[in-house]
Amino acid sequence: MEEKRFIDNDNGSITDSFTGLMWQEGYAYRETGNYISWYDANNYVEKLNQKKFGEFCDWRLPSKLEIQSIYEISHPFQSRGKTFFLHIDPVFEFSYGSCFWTNRTRLSAALGFEFDTGDTHWYPQGSMSGTVRAVRLNSNPLILIQAQWVHRLKNEHKK
């Protein structure tokens, strides 16, 4: 039997069986209706930790590779009768807000990942340009470049 990649933990979190990461099912834009700054994204994650979201207090902003690992070209996002090309598995909540902050910074900029195009862009940390989906646990980045990963993804997309 083929292993299911994303497992709903029934506590507002999703486990990625491929990478071992646990993701927040929802995200800040869905909850607030607004884009937020990188600073606000960090505050948002801190609040998740304070309230022990999903019974854990070690949530954080994802790295560039981690957020890219849940980008799936084969999944356009459908909402309100329209198809949006936000490429993420439907197990995750999505409405609007395609740019997600990462933990990567350079000078006064922070890196955002775009789920509509699959691109990364640098934005001023204080700009209201993105949203956040928190992650926890650690993944070995080598998993994402190994041949096994590509093979598993190809098999997943054939379903």
Summary of the structure (lengths in Angstrom):
residues: 159
radius of gyration: 15.1
end to end distance: 12.4
largest distance: 47.9
contacts: 454
relative contact order: 0.23
helix: 27%
strand: 27%
